[in-house]
Amino acid sequence: MGKINKTPDFLKMATTLKKDVVRYAAVAGVNFFQDSFQNQGFTDEFYEAWDKRKNDVDPGRNVLVKSSFLLNSIQVFDKNEKRITFGSDAEHAEIHNNGGTIKITITKKARRYFWLMFKVTGATTWKAMALTKKTSITITIPKRQFIGESKTFLKELDTWIITEILKRFKNL
């Protein structure tokens, strides 16, 4: 008598695949966004390099990676079957990701800090900041996007999902 094939439980397969996709996408997404720091730019549909630092006092170091705090702050805030929310809890993440201007008020405490830094480093920039008559300084931070919607990442994710579906059907 011939062998009777058991009908696969497609609903169970779909449920398992959904869970695996969410898990994979969360890890792959964090890795993709962290790669922006290694690549020194963001890849949406195309790669967009970050602007170099002006007056670079540390030319051998990559942009935005002095302590790797911002890099390591990238995480998954929320995930479910329909959406995964990535983000950073670093205080300065938004200004670096989107660019913008910040206004720094120069207080007596700030001037003392500038004098201390001048004594430690000898850099005339710190002396100039300590002696300035200004009561505030406006700094423009260029956009250096490291996280956001990426067509490249979504294509990579689609490729992984299709490969995974084909692999699972092959193993039936």
WOHUGI-V692072 format. One record per residue. N is the residue number from 1. RES is the residue in three letters. OMEGA is omega in whole degrees, -180 to 180 (NA if undefined). NEAR is the number of other C-alpha atoms within 12 Angstrom. D_FIRST is the distance of its C-alpha to the first C-alpha in whole Angstrom. Layout:
# WOHUGI-V692072
N_RES_OMEGA_NEAR_D_FIRST / N_RES_OMEGA_NEAR_D_FIRST
This chain:
# WOHUGI-V692072
1_MET_-176_3_0 / 2_GLY_179_4_4 / 3_LYS_-180_5_7 / 4_ILE_178_6_9 / 5_ASN_178_7_13 / 6_LYS_179_8_15 / 7_THR_180_9_18 / 8_PRO_177_13_21 / 9_ASP_-176_12_24 / 10_PHE_179_15_27 / 11_LEU_178_11_30 / 12_LYS_178_13_30 / 13_MET_-179_19_29 / 14_ALA_179_19_32 / 15_THR_179_14_34 / 16_THR_180_18_34 / 17_LEU_179_26_35 / 18_LYS_180_22_38 / 19_LYS_-180_19_39 / 20_ASP_179_23_39 / 21_VAL_180_30_40 / 22_VAL_-180_26_43 / 23_ARG_-179_23_43 / 24_TYR_-177_25_43 / 25_ALA_179_34_46 / 26_ALA_-179_29_48 / 27_VAL_-179_22_48 / 28_ALA_179_25_48 / 29_GLY_178_34_51 / 30_VAL_179_30_53 / 31_ASN_-180_24_53 / 32_PHE_-178_34_54 / 33_PHE_176_38_57 / 34_GLN_177_33_58 / 35_ASP_177_24_58 / 36_SER_-180_34_60 / 37_PHE_178_34_63 / 38_GLN_-178_22_62 / 39_ASN_-178_22_62 / 40_GLN_178_26_65 / 41_GLY_-178_29_64 / 42_PHE_179_32_61 / 43_THR_171_30_59 / 44_ASP_172_23_58 / 45_GLU_178_15_57 / 46_PHE_179_12_59 / 47_TYR_177_19_61 / 48_GLU_-177_18_64 / 49_ALA_177_21_67 / 50_TRP_173_27_69 / 51_ASP_176_20_73 / 52_LYS_177_21_74 / 53_ARG_172_20_77 / 54_LYS_-180_13_80 / 55_ASN_-175_8_83 / 56_ASP_179_12_80 / 57_VAL_180_14_81 / 58_ASP_-170_14_78 / 59_PRO_-179_12_77 / 60_GLY_-175_11_74 / 61_ARG_176_17_72 / 62_ASN_179_23_70 / 63_VAL_176_32_70 / 64_LEU_-179_34_69 / 65_VAL_-180_23_68 / 66_LYS_-180_15_71 / 67_SER_-176_13_70 / 68_SER_180_17_66 / 69_PHE_-180_18_66 / 70_LEU_178_29_66 / 71_LEU_-177_33_63 / 72_ASN_-180_23_61 / 73_SER_180_25_62 / 74_ILE_-176_34_59 / 75_GLN_175_26_56 / 76_VAL_178_27_54 / 77_PHE_-177_17_56 / 78_ASP_177_16_53 / 79_LYS_172_22_50 / 80_ASN_-176_17_47 / 81_GLU_-176_20_44 / 82_LYS_-172_12_47 / 83_ARG_172_16_49 / 84_ILE_-180_24_51 / 85_THR_177_23_54 / 86_PHE_178_28_56 / 87_GLY_179_29_59 / 88_SER_177_28_62 / 89_ASP_177_17_64 / 90_ALA_-176_18_67 / 91_GLU_-175_14_70 / 92_HIS_-176_21_71 / 93_ALA_-175_27_68 / 94_GLU_-178_25_68 / 95_ILE_178_23_72 / 96_HIS_-177_30_70 / 97_ASN_-175_30_67 / 98_ASN_-174_20_69 / 99_GLY_179_20_72 / 100_GLY_179_19_76 / 101_THR_175_17_79 / 102_ILE_-179_17_80 / 103_LYS_-179_14_84 / 104_ILE_177_16_85 / 105_THR_-180_18_88 / 106_ILE_-180_21_90 / 107_THR_176_19_91 / 108_LYS_179_17_94 / 109_LYS_179_12_91 / 110_ALA_179_22_89 / 111_ARG_177_25_92 / 112_ARG_178_18_93 / 113_TYR_179_19_89 / 114_PHE_178_26_90 / 115_TRP_178_24_93 / 116_LEU_-180_19_91 / 117_MET_177_20_89 / 118_PHE_179_20_92 / 119_LYS_-179_16_93 / 120_VAL_-173_13_90 / 121_THR_-176_14_89 / 122_GLY_-179_14_92 / 123_ALA_-177_17_90 / 124_THR_177_17_93 / 125_THR_-180_18_90 / 126_TRP_179_22_90 / 127_LYS_179_22_94 / 128_ALA_179_17_94 / 129_MET_179_28_92 / 130_ALA_-176_28_94 / 131_LEU_-176_21_97 / 132_THR_178_20_96 / 133_LYS_-179_14_98 / 134_LYS_177_16_95 / 135_THR_176_17_93 / 136_SER_179_18_90 / 137_ILE_177_18_88 / 138_THR_-179_14_85 / 139_ILE_177_15_82 / 140_THR_179_17_80 / 141_ILE_179_25_76 / 142_PRO_178_23_74 / 143_LYS_175_26_71 / 144_ARG_-174_31_68 / 145_GLN_177_35_65 / 146_PHE_-179_44_62 / 147_ILE_-180_36_60 / 148_GLY_180_30_59 / 149_GLU_-177_21_57 / 150_SER_178_24_55 / 151_LYS_179_17_53 / 152_THR_179_20_52 / 153_PHE_180_29_51 / 154_LEU_176_20_49 / 155_LYS_178_17_48 / 156_GLU_179_20_46 / 157_LEU_177_25_45 / 158_ASP_179_17_43 / 159_THR_180_16_42 / 160_TRP_-178_21_40 / 161_ILE_180_24_39 / 162_ILE_178_16_37 / 163_THR_-179_16_36 / 164_GLU_178_22_35 / 165_ILE_-180_22_32 / 166_LEU_179_14_31 / 167_LYS_-178_14_30 / 168_ARG_177_19_29 / 169_PHE_179_16_26 / 170_LYS_-177_9_26 / 171_ASN_-180_10_24 / 172_LEU_NA_14_22
